[in-house]
Amino acid sequence: MWQRIQTLYLAIACALTASLFFCNIANIVGTDGIVEHIRYSEKLIYLVLTIVCMLTGVLSIFTWKLRLLQMRLAILTALLLLGIQGVIVSDWIANHNVMVFSVTAIFPLIASILCFMASRKIFQDEIMVRASSRLRDTRKR
């Protein structure tokens, strides 16, 4: 399971997603100079999407025997991560004058790319397995 590159892609994507629980999304600097930190876990939409992404990501890692399900879960995780990124972009558009976003705001985008790369590798493995089983079937005849 861990020797496959797609598992490493998915594990890194899950680690990036898990790091969102502990990071600040943005800082708000008030007129009096006081800095207020906004965490991902403080806003409900970020919290729910992050938990769902973590669950689907971990589930896709451990469904390695069912490659088609693993591929679908990886794509679902990538789409959910793009949803988080969309919410971040909409927050940025609404509050770009007030909020200073941290570098962790691009973690969902990076994790989404890793999930798409993992799904492509899973698909390539499935093609290879089907081709080898087709070759075995023709030898038996």
KOLROLO-159920 format. One record per atom (N, C-alpha, C, O): x, y, z; residue number from 1; chain; atom name; residue in three letters. Coordinates in steps of 0.05 Angstrom, whole numbers. Example, Ala and Ser with C-alpha at 12.3 -4.5 7.8 and 13.67 -1.06 7.14 Angstrom:
NODE      xx      yy      zz  num  cadena  atomo  residuo
NODE     264    -114     156    1       A      N      ala
NODE     246     -90     156    1       A     CA      ala
NODE     264     -66     156    1       A      C      ala
NODE     285     -66     169    1       A      O      ala
NODE     257     -45     142    2       A      N      ser
NODE     273     -21     143    2       A     CA      ser
NODE     258       1     157    2       A      C      ser
NODE     268      23     161    2       A      O      ser
REM end
This chain:
NODE      xx      yy      zz  num  cadena  atomo  residuo
NODE      16     -24       0    1       A      N      met
NODE       0       0       0    1       A     CA      met
NODE      17      25       0    1       A      C      met
NODE      13      43     -17    1       A      O      met
NODE      37      27      18    2       A      N      trp
NODE      52      52      20    2       A     CA      trp
NODE      74      54      -1    2       A      C      trp
NODE      86      75      -4    2       A      O      trp
NODE      80      32     -16    3       A      N      gln
NODE     100      34     -36    3       A     CA      gln
NODE      90      47     -62    3       A      C      gln
NODE     105      53     -80    3       A      O      gln
NODE      64      51     -64    4       A      N      arg
NODE      53      64     -88    4       A     CA      arg
NODE      54      94     -85    4       A      C      arg
NODE      50     105     -63    4       A      O      arg
NODE      61     107    -107    5       A      N      ile
NODE      64     136    -107    5       A     CA      ile
NODE      37     150    -101    5       A      C      ile
NODE      37     172     -89    5       A      O      ile
NODE      15     138    -110    6       A      N      gln
NODE     -11     151    -106    6       A     CA      gln
NODE     -18     152     -76    6       A      C      gln
NODE     -31     170     -67    6       A      O      gln
NODE      -9     132     -61    7       A      N      thr
NODE     -14     132     -32    7       A     CA      thr
NODE       2     155     -19    7       A      C      thr
NODE      -8     168       0    7       A      O      thr
NODE      26     159     -28    8       A      N      leu
NODE      42     182     -18    8       A     CA      leu
NODE      29     208     -25    8       A      C      leu
NODE      29     227      -8    8       A      O      leu
NODE      19     211     -49    9       A      N      tyr
NODE       5     236     -57    9       A     CA      tyr
NODE     -19     241     -39    9       A      C      tyr
NODE     -23     263     -29    9       A      O      tyr
NODE     -35     220     -34   10       A      N      leu
NODE     -58     222     -17   10       A     CA      leu
NODE     -51     228      12   10       A      C      leu
NODE     -65     244      25   10       A      O      leu
NODE     -29     216      21   11       A      N      ala
NODE     -20     221      49   11       A     CA      ala
NODE     -11     250      53   11       A      C      ala
NODE     -17     262      73   11       A      O      ala
NODE       4     260      33   12       A      N      ile
NODE      13     288      35   12       A     CA      ile
NODE     -11     307      33   12       A      C      ile
NODE     -12     327      48   12       A      O      ile
NODE     -31     301      16   13       A      N      ala
NODE     -55     317      14   13       A     CA      ala
NODE     -70     316      41   13       A      C      ala
NODE     -80     337      49   13       A      O      ala
NODE     -72     293      54   14       A      N      cys
NODE     -85     292      80   14       A     CA      cys
NODE     -70     307     101   14       A      C      cys
NODE     -82     320     118   14       A      O      cys
NODE     -43     306     100   15       A      N      ala
NODE     -27     321     119   15       A     CA      ala
NODE     -31     351     116   15       A      C      ala
NODE     -33     366     135   15       A      O      ala
NODE     -32     360      91   16       A      N      leu
NODE     -37     389      86   16       A     CA      leu
NODE     -65     397      95   16       A      C      leu
NODE     -69     418     107   16       A      O      leu
NODE     -84     379      91   17       A      N      thr
NODE    -112     385     100   17       A     CA      thr
NODE    -113     385     130   17       A      C      thr
NODE    -127     402     142   17       A      O      thr
NODE    -100     366     143   18       A      N      ala
NODE    -100     365     172   18       A     CA      ala
NODE     -86     389     184   18       A      C      ala
NODE     -94     398     206   18       A      O      ala
NODE     -66     400     171   19       A      N      ser
NODE     -53     424     181   19       A     CA      ser
NODE     -71     448     182   19       A      C      ser
NODE     -66     467     197   19       A      O      ser
NODE     -93     448     167   20       A      N      leu
NODE    -111     470     167   20       A     CA      leu
NODE    -125     473     194   20       A      C      leu
NODE    -134     495     201   20       A      O      leu
NODE    -128     451     209   21       A      N      phe
NODE    -140     453     235   21       A     CA      phe
NODE    -125     470     255   21       A      C      phe
NODE    -136     481     273   21       A      O      phe
NODE     -98     472     250   22       A      N      phe
NODE     -81     486     269   22       A     CA      phe
NODE     -70     512     259   22       A      C      phe
NODE     -55     525     274   22       A      O      phe
NODE     -78     520     236   23       A      N      cys
NODE     -67     545     224   23       A     CA      cys
NODE     -87     567     223   23       A      C      cys
NODE    -111     563     225   23       A      O      cys
NODE     -76     591     220   24       A      N      asn
NODE     -93     615     216   24       A     CA      asn
NODE     -98     618     186   24       A      C      asn
NODE     -80     614     169   24       A      O      asn
NODE    -122     626     179   25       A      N      ile
NODE    -128     632     151   25       A     CA      ile
NODE    -120     661     145   25       A      C      ile
NODE    -110     666     123   25       A      O      ile
NODE    -125     678     164   26       A      N      ala
NODE    -119     707     159   26       A     CA      ala
NODE    -115     721     185   26       A      C      ala
NODE    -122     712     207   26       A      O      ala
NODE    -104     745     182   27       A      N      asn
NODE    -101     763     205   27       A     CA      asn
NODE    -116     789     198   27       A      C      asn
NODE    -115     798     175   27       A      O      asn
NODE    -129     800     217   28       A      N      ile
NODE    -143     825     214   28       A     CA      ile
NODE    -129     846     231   28       A      C      ile
NODE    -127     842     256   28       A      O      ile
NODE    -119     866     219   29       A      N      val
NODE    -106     888     233   29       A     CA      val
NODE    -126     910     237   29       A      C      val
NODE    -135     922     218   29       A      O      val
NODE    -132     916     262   30       A      N      gly
NODE    -151     937     268   30       A     CA      gly
NODE    -139     964     266   30       A      C      gly
NODE    -115     967     262   30       A      O      gly
NODE    -156     984     268   31       A      N      thr
NODE    -146    1012     267   31       A     CA      thr
NODE    -128    1019     290   31       A      C      thr
NODE    -112    1037     289   31       A      O      thr
NODE    -132    1005     313   32       A      N      asp
NODE    -116    1010     336   32       A     CA      asp
NODE     -90     994     336   32       A      C      asp
NODE     -75     995     356   32       A      O      asp
NODE     -84     979     315   33       A      N      gly
NODE     -60     964     313   33       A     CA      gly
NODE     -61     936     324   33       A      C      gly
NODE     -41     921     323   33       A      O      gly
NODE     -83     928     335   34       A      N      ile
NODE     -86     901     347   34       A     CA      ile
NODE     -92     881     325   34       A      C      ile
NODE    -109     886     308   34       A      O      ile
NODE     -77     859     325   35       A      N      val
NODE     -80     838     305   35       A     CA      val
NODE     -98     816     316   35       A      C      val
NODE     -93     806     337   35       A      O      val
NODE    -118     809     300   36       A      N      glu
NODE    -136     788     307   36       A     CA      glu
NODE    -132     765     288   36       A      C      glu
NODE    -131     769     263   36       A      O      glu
NODE    -128     741     298   37       A      N      his
NODE    -123     717     282   37       A     CA      his
NODE    -150     703     277   37       A      C      his
NODE    -165     698     295   37       A      O      his
NODE    -154     695     252   38       A      N      ile
NODE    -177     679     245   38       A     CA      ile
NODE    -167     651     237   38       A      C      ile
NODE    -151     648     219   38       A      O      ile
NODE    -177     631     251   39       A      N      arg
NODE    -169     603     246   39       A     CA      arg
NODE    -190     589     228   39       A      C      arg
NODE    -213     597     227   39       A      O      arg
NODE    -180     569     215   40       A      N      tyr
NODE    -198     553     198   40       A     CA      tyr
NODE    -220     540     214   40       A      C      tyr
NODE    -243     537     205   40       A      O      tyr
NODE    -213     532     239   41       A      N      ser
NODE    -233     518     255   41       A     CA      ser
NODE    -254     536     268   41       A      C      ser
NODE    -272     526     280   41       A      O      ser
NODE    -251     562     265   42       A      N      glu
NODE    -270     581     276   42       A     CA      glu
NODE    -294     585     259   42       A      C      glu
NODE    -316     591     269   42       A      O      glu
NODE    -291     582     233   43       A      N      lys
NODE    -314     586     215   43       A     CA      lys
NODE    -325     559     208   43       A      C      lys
NODE    -311     540     201   43       A      O      lys
NODE    -352     557     209   44       A      N      leu
NODE    -365     531     206   44       A     CA      leu
NODE    -361     519     178   44       A      C      leu
NODE    -356     495     176   44       A      O      leu
NODE    -362     535     157   45       A      N      ile
NODE    -358     525     130   45       A     CA      ile
NODE    -331     512     126   45       A      C      ile
NODE    -328     491     114   45       A      O      ile
NODE    -310     525     136   46       A      N      tyr
NODE    -283     514     134   46       A     CA      tyr
NODE    -281     489     151   46       A      C      tyr
NODE    -269     469     142   46       A      O      tyr
NODE    -292     489     175   47       A      N      leu
NODE    -291     466     192   47       A     CA      leu
NODE    -304     441     180   47       A      C      leu
NODE    -293     420     180   47       A      O      leu
NODE    -328     445     170   48       A      N      val
NODE    -343     422     158   48       A     CA      val
NODE    -329     412     133   48       A      C      val
NODE    -325     388     130   48       A      O      val
NODE    -321     430     115   49       A      N      leu
NODE    -307     421      91   49       A     CA      leu
NODE    -280     408      97   49       A      C      leu
NODE    -273     388      84   49       A      O      leu
NODE    -266     418     117   50       A      N      thr
NODE    -240     406     124   50       A     CA      thr
NODE    -244     378     136   50       A      C      thr
NODE    -229     360     130   50       A      O      thr
NODE    -264     374     153   51       A      N      ile
NODE    -269     348     164   51       A     CA      ile
NODE    -278     328     143   51       A      C      ile
NODE    -268     305     142   51       A      O      ile
NODE    -295     337     125   52       A      N      val
NODE    -304     319     103   52       A     CA      val
NODE    -280     312      85   52       A      C      val
NODE    -278     289      76   52       A      O      val
NODE    -263     331      79   53       A      N      cys
NODE    -240     326      62   53       A     CA      cys
NODE    -221     306      76   53       A      C      cys
NODE    -210     289      63   53       A      O      cys
NODE    -217     309     102   54       A      N      met
NODE    -200     291     117   54       A     CA      met
NODE    -211     263     116   54       A      C      met
NODE    -197     243     112   54       A      O      met
NODE    -238     260     120   55       A      N      leu
NODE    -250     234     120   55       A     CA      leu
NODE    -248     220      93   55       A      C      leu
NODE    -241     197      91   55       A      O      leu
NODE    -254     235      72   56       A      N      thr
NODE    -253     223      45   56       A     CA      thr
NODE    -224     217      37   56       A      C      thr
NODE    -218     198      23   56       A      O      thr
NODE    -205     234      46   57       A      N      gly
NODE    -177     229      40   57       A     CA      gly
NODE    -166     204      54   57       A      C      gly
NODE    -153     188      41   57       A      O      gly
NODE    -172     202      79   58       A      N      val
NODE    -163     178      94   58       A     CA      val
NODE    -177     153      83   58       A      C      val
NODE    -164     132      81   58       A      O      val
NODE    -202     155      77   59       A      N      leu
NODE    -217     132      66   59       A     CA      leu
NODE    -205     124      38   59       A      C      leu
NODE    -203     100      32   59       A      O      leu
NODE    -197     144      23   60       A      N      ser
NODE    -185     137      -3   60       A     CA      ser
NODE    -157     124       0   60       A      C      ser
NODE    -149     108     -17   60       A      O      ser
NODE    -143     130      21   61       A      N      ile
NODE    -117     117      26   61       A     CA      ile
NODE    -122      88      32   61       A      C      ile
NODE    -107      70      22   61       A      O      ile
NODE    -142      82      48   62       A      N      phe
NODE    -145      55      58   62       A     CA      phe
NODE    -163      37      41   62       A      C      phe
NODE    -170      15      49   62       A      O      phe
NODE    -172      47      18   63       A      N      thr
NODE    -187      30      -1   63       A     CA      thr
NODE    -170      23     -24   63       A      C      thr
NODE    -179      22     -47   63       A      O      thr
NODE    -145      16     -19   64       A      N      trp
NODE    -126      10     -41   64       A     CA      trp
NODE    -132     -16     -55   64       A      C      trp
NODE    -123     -19     -78   64       A      O      trp
NODE    -148     -33     -44   65       A      N      lys
NODE    -155     -58     -58   65       A     CA      lys
NODE    -177     -53     -78   65       A      C      lys
NODE    -180     -69     -98   65       A      O      lys
NODE    -193     -33     -74   66       A      N      leu
NODE    -214     -26     -92   66       A     CA      leu
NODE    -206      -1    -108   66       A      C      leu
NODE    -213      22    -100   66       A      O      leu
NODE    -191      -5    -129   67       A      N      arg
NODE    -179      18    -143   67       A     CA      arg
NODE    -199      38    -154   67       A      C      arg
NODE    -194      62    -153   67       A      O      arg
NODE    -221      28    -165   68       A      N      leu
NODE    -241      47    -177   68       A     CA      leu
NODE    -254      64    -155   68       A      C      leu
NODE    -258      88    -159   68       A      O      leu
NODE    -260      52    -132   69       A      N      leu
NODE    -270      68    -110   69       A     CA      leu
NODE    -250      87    -100   69       A      C      leu
NODE    -256     110     -93   69       A      O      leu
NODE    -225      78     -98   70       A      N      gln
NODE    -203      96     -89   70       A     CA      gln
NODE    -200     120    -108   70       A      C      gln
NODE    -196     142     -99   70       A      O      gln
NODE    -202     115    -134   71       A      N      met
NODE    -199     136    -153   71       A     CA      met
NODE    -222     156    -150   71       A      C      met
NODE    -218     180    -151   71       A      O      met
NODE    -246     146    -147   72       A      N      arg
NODE    -270     164    -144   72       A     CA      arg
NODE    -268     180    -118   72       A      C      arg
NODE    -275     204    -118   72       A      O      arg
NODE    -259     167     -97   73       A      N      leu
NODE    -256     182     -71   73       A     CA      leu
NODE    -234     204     -73   73       A      C      leu
NODE    -237     225     -62   73       A      O      leu
NODE    -213     198     -88   74       A      N      ala
NODE    -191     217     -92   74       A     CA      ala
NODE    -202     241    -108   74       A      C      ala
NODE    -195     264    -102   74       A      O      ala
NODE    -218     236    -128   75       A      N      ile
NODE    -229     258    -144   75       A     CA      ile
NODE    -249     274    -127   75       A      C      ile
NODE    -250     298    -129   75       A      O      ile
NODE    -265     260    -111   76       A      N      leu
NODE    -284     274     -93   76       A     CA      leu
NODE    -269     292     -73   76       A      C      leu
NODE    -277     314     -68   76       A      O      leu
NODE    -247     281     -62   77       A      N      thr
NODE    -231     297     -43   77       A     CA      thr
NODE    -220     321     -57   77       A      C      thr
NODE    -220     343     -46   77       A      O      thr
NODE    -210     318     -82   78       A      N      ala
NODE    -199     340     -97   78       A     CA      ala
NODE    -220     362    -102   78       A      C      ala
NODE    -214     385    -100   78       A      O      ala
NODE    -244     353    -109   79       A      N      leu
NODE    -265     372    -114   79       A     CA      leu
NODE    -274     387     -89   79       A      C      leu
NODE    -280     411     -89   79       A      O      leu
NODE    -275     373     -66   80       A      N      leu
NODE    -281     386     -41   80       A     CA      leu
NODE    -259     406     -33   80       A      C      leu
NODE    -265     427     -22   80       A      O      leu
NODE    -234     398     -38   81       A      N      leu
NODE    -212     417     -32   81       A     CA      leu
NODE    -214     442     -50   81       A      C      leu
NODE    -208     464     -41   81       A      O      leu
NODE    -222     438     -75   82       A      N      leu
NODE    -227     461     -92   82       A     CA      leu
NODE    -250     478     -82   82       A      C      leu
NODE    -250     503     -85   82       A      O      leu
NODE    -270     465     -69   83       A      N      gly
NODE    -291     480     -56   83       A     CA      gly
NODE    -281     497     -33   83       A      C      gly
NODE    -289     520     -30   83       A      O      gly
NODE    -263     486     -17   84       A      N      ile
NODE    -251     502       4   84       A     CA      ile
NODE    -235     526      -8   84       A      C      ile
NODE    -237     548       2   84       A      O      ile
NODE    -221     520     -29   85       A      N      gln
NODE    -206     542     -42   85       A     CA      gln
NODE    -225     563     -53   85       A      C      gln
NODE    -218     587     -52   85       A      O      gln
NODE    -247     555     -63   86       A      N      gly
NODE    -267     574     -73   86       A     CA      gly
NODE    -278     592     -50   86       A      C      gly
NODE    -283     616     -54   86       A      O      gly
NODE    -283     580     -27   87       A      N      val
NODE    -292     595      -4   87       A     CA      val
NODE    -271     615       5   87       A      C      val
NODE    -277     638      12   87       A      O      val
NODE    -246     606       4   88       A      N      ile
NODE    -223     624      11   88       A     CA      ile
NODE    -222     648      -8   88       A      C      ile
NODE    -218     671       0   88       A      O      ile
NODE    -225     642     -34   89       A      N      val
NODE    -224     663     -54   89       A     CA      val
NODE    -248     682     -50   89       A      C      val
NODE    -245     707     -53   89       A      O      val
NODE    -271     672     -44   90       A      N      ser
NODE    -294     689     -40   90       A     CA      ser
NODE    -291     706     -15   90       A      C      ser
NODE    -299     730     -15   90       A      O      ser
NODE    -278     695       6   91       A      N      asp
NODE    -272     712      30   91       A     CA      asp
NODE    -251     733      23   91       A      C      asp
NODE    -253     755      33   91       A      O      asp
NODE    -232     726       6   92       A      N      trp
NODE    -212     745      -1   92       A     CA      trp
NODE    -224     768     -18   92       A      C      trp
NODE    -217     792     -14   92       A      O      trp
NODE    -242     761     -36   93       A      N      ile
NODE    -255     782     -52   93       A     CA      ile
NODE    -272     801     -34   93       A      C      ile
NODE    -272     825     -38   93       A      O      ile
NODE    -285     789     -15   94       A      N      ala
NODE    -302     805       2   94       A     CA      ala
NODE    -286     822      22   94       A      C      ala
NODE    -295     844      30   94       A      O      ala
NODE    -263     812      31   95       A      N      asn
NODE    -248     826      53   95       A     CA      asn
NODE    -219     831      46   95       A      C      asn
NODE    -203     832      65   95       A      O      asn
NODE    -212     835      22   96       A      N      his
NODE    -184     838      15   96       A     CA      his
NODE    -172     864      26   96       A      C      his
NODE    -147     866      28   96       A      O      his
NODE    -188     884      32   97       A      N      asn
NODE    -177     908      44   97       A     CA      asn
NODE    -171     906      74   97       A      C      asn
NODE    -155     920      84   97       A      O      asn
NODE    -185     888      87   98       A      N      val
NODE    -183     885     116   98       A     CA      val
NODE    -166     862     125   98       A      C      val
NODE    -151     864     144   98       A      O      val
NODE    -167     840     110   99       A      N      met
NODE    -154     815     118   99       A     CA      met
NODE    -127     811     104   99       A      C      met
NODE    -125     818      80   99       A      O      met
NODE    -108     800     118  100       A      N      val
NODE     -83     792     106  100       A     CA      val
NODE     -82     762     108  100       A      C      val
NODE     -80     750     130  100       A      O      val
NODE     -84     748      86  101       A      N      phe
NODE     -85     719      85  101       A     CA      phe
NODE     -57     707      89  101       A      C      phe
NODE     -38     718      80  101       A      O      phe
NODE     -57     685     103  102       A      N      ser
NODE     -31     671     107  102       A     CA      ser
NODE     -25     652      84  102       A      C      ser
NODE     -42     648      66  102       A      O      ser
NODE      -1     641      84  103       A      N      val
NODE       7     624      62  103       A     CA      val
NODE      -8     597      62  103       A      C      val
NODE      -9     583      42  103       A      O      val
NODE     -21     591      85  104       A      N      thr
NODE     -37     566      86  104       A     CA      thr
NODE     -62     568      69  104       A      C      thr
NODE     -76     548      66  104       A      O      thr
NODE     -68     591      58  105       A      N      ala
NODE     -92     594      41  105       A     CA      ala
NODE     -89     579      15  105       A      C      ala
NODE    -108     574       1  105       A      O      ala
NODE     -64     571       7  106       A      N      ile
NODE     -60     556     -17  106       A     CA      ile
NODE     -57     526     -12  106       A      C      ile
NODE     -55     510     -31  106       A      O      ile
NODE     -58     517      14  107       A      N      phe
NODE     -56     489      20  107       A     CA      phe
NODE     -78     472       7  107       A      C      phe
NODE     -72     451      -4  107       A      O      phe
NODE    -104     481       7  108       A      N      pro
NODE    -124     465      -7  108       A     CA      pro
NODE    -119     462     -37  108       A      C      pro
NODE    -125     441     -48  108       A      O      pro
NODE    -108     482     -49  109       A      N      leu
NODE    -102     480     -78  109       A     CA      leu
NODE     -80     460     -83  109       A      C      leu
NODE     -82     443    -101  109       A      O      leu
NODE     -59     461     -67  110       A      N      ile
NODE     -37     441     -70  110       A     CA      ile
NODE     -47     413     -64  110       A      C      ile
NODE     -40     394     -79  110       A      O      ile
NODE     -63     410     -43  111       A      N      ala
NODE     -74     383     -37  111       A     CA      ala
NODE     -93     373     -59  111       A      C      ala
NODE     -93     349     -64  111       A      O      ala
NODE    -108     391     -71  112       A      N      ser
NODE    -126     384     -93  112       A     CA      ser
NODE    -109     374    -117  112       A      C      ser
NODE    -117     354    -129  112       A      O      ser
NODE     -88     387    -123  113       A      N      ile
NODE     -71     378    -145  113       A     CA      ile
NODE     -59     351    -139  113       A      C      ile
NODE     -58     334    -157  113       A      O      ile
NODE     -51     347    -114  114       A      N      leu
NODE     -40     320    -107  114       A     CA      leu
NODE     -61     298    -109  114       A      C      leu
NODE     -55     276    -117  114       A      O      leu
NODE     -86     305    -102  115       A      N      cys
NODE    -107     285    -104  115       A     CA      cys
NODE    -113     278    -133  115       A      C      cys
NODE    -118     255    -140  115       A      O      cys
NODE    -113     298    -151  116       A      N      phe
NODE    -117     293    -179  116       A     CA      phe
NODE     -94     276    -190  116       A      C      phe
NODE     -98     258    -207  116       A      O      phe
NODE     -69     282    -182  117       A      N      met
NODE     -47     266    -191  117       A     CA      met
NODE     -49     237    -181  117       A      C      met
NODE     -42     219    -196  117       A      O      met
NODE     -58     234    -156  118       A      N      ala
NODE     -62     207    -146  118       A     CA      ala
NODE     -84     192    -162  118       A      C      ala
NODE     -80     168    -167  118       A      O      ala
NODE    -105     205    -169  119       A      N      ser
NODE    -126     192    -184  119       A     CA      ser
NODE    -116     183    -211  119       A      C      ser
NODE    -124     162    -222  119       A      O      ser
NODE     -99     199    -224  120       A      N      arg
NODE     -88     191    -250  120       A     CA      arg
NODE     -70     167    -247  120       A      C      arg
NODE     -71     149    -264  120       A      O      arg
NODE     -54     165    -226  121       A      N      lys
NODE     -37     142    -221  121       A     CA      lys
NODE     -54     117    -215  121       A      C      lys
NODE     -47      95    -224  121       A      O      lys
NODE     -75     121    -200  122       A      N      ile
NODE     -93      98    -194  122       A     CA      ile
NODE    -106      88    -220  122       A      C      ile
NODE    -108      64    -224  122       A      O      ile
NODE    -114     106    -237  123       A      N      phe
NODE    -125      98    -263  123       A     CA      phe
NODE    -105      83    -280  123       A      C      phe
NODE    -111      64    -293  123       A      O      phe
NODE     -80      93    -280  124       A      N      gln
NODE     -59      79    -295  124       A     CA      gln
NODE     -54      51    -284  124       A      C      gln
NODE     -49      32    -299  124       A      O      gln
NODE     -55      48    -257  125       A      N      asp
NODE     -52      21    -245  125       A     CA      asp
NODE     -75       3    -254  125       A      C      asp
NODE     -71     -20    -260  125       A      O      asp
NODE     -99      14    -254  126       A      N      glu
NODE    -122      -2    -262  126       A     CA      glu
NODE    -120     -11    -291  126       A      C      glu
NODE    -126     -34    -298  126       A      O      glu
NODE    -111       6    -308  127       A      N      ile
NODE    -106      -1    -336  127       A     CA      ile
NODE     -85     -23    -339  127       A      C      ile
NODE     -89     -42    -354  127       A      O      ile
NODE     -64     -21    -324  128       A      N      met
NODE     -43     -41    -324  128       A     CA      met
NODE     -52     -68    -314  128       A      C      met
NODE     -46     -89    -325  128       A      O      met
NODE     -68     -68    -292  129       A      N      val
NODE     -79     -93    -281  129       A     CA      val
NODE     -98    -106    -301  129       A      C      val
NODE     -97    -130    -305  129       A      O      val
NODE    -115     -90    -314  130       A      N      arg
NODE    -134    -101    -333  130       A     CA      arg
NODE    -119    -112    -358  130       A      C      arg
NODE    -127    -133    -369  130       A      O      arg
NODE     -98     -99    -366  131       A      N      ala
NODE     -83    -109    -389  131       A     CA      ala
NODE     -69    -135    -383  131       A      C      ala
NODE     -68    -153    -399  131       A      O      ala
NODE     -57    -136    -359  132       A      N      ser
NODE     -43    -161    -351  132       A     CA      ser
NODE     -63    -184    -347  132       A      C      ser
NODE     -56    -207    -354  132       A      O      ser
NODE     -86    -178    -337  133       A      N      ser
NODE    -106    -200    -333  133       A     CA      ser
NODE    -117    -209    -360  133       A      C      ser
NODE    -123    -232    -364  133       A      O      ser
NODE    -119    -190    -379  134       A      N      arg
NODE    -128    -197    -406  134       A     CA      arg
NODE    -107    -215    -420  134       A      C      arg
NODE    -114    -234    -434  134       A      O      arg
NODE     -82    -209    -415  135       A      N      leu
NODE     -60    -225    -427  135       A     CA      leu
NODE     -60    -253    -414  135       A      C      leu
NODE     -55    -273    -428  135       A      O      leu
NODE     -65    -255    -388  136       A      N      arg
NODE     -66    -281    -375  136       A     CA      arg
NODE     -90    -297    -386  136       A      C      arg
NODE     -87    -322    -389  136       A      O      arg
NODE    -112    -284    -391  137       A      N      asp
NODE    -136    -299    -401  137       A     CA      asp
NODE    -131    -309    -429  137       A      C      asp
NODE    -141    -331    -436  137       A      O      asp
NODE    -116    -295    -446  138       A      N      thr
NODE    -110    -305    -473  138       A     CA      thr
NODE     -91    -328    -472  138       A      C      thr
NODE     -91    -345    -490  138       A      O      thr
NODE     -73    -329    -453  139       A      N      arg
NODE     -54    -352    -451  139       A     CA      arg
NODE     -67    -377    -443  139       A      C      arg
NODE     -58    -399    -450  139       A      O      arg
NODE     -88    -376    -427  140       A      N      lys
NODE    -102    -400    -417  140       A     CA      lys
NODE    -116    -414    -439  140       A      C      lys
NODE    -121    -439    -437  140       A      O      lys
NODE    -123    -401    -460  141       A      N      arg
NODE    -139    -414    -482  141       A     CA      arg
NODE    -123    -430    -500  141       A      C      arg
NODE    -133    -441    -519  141       A      O      arg
REM end
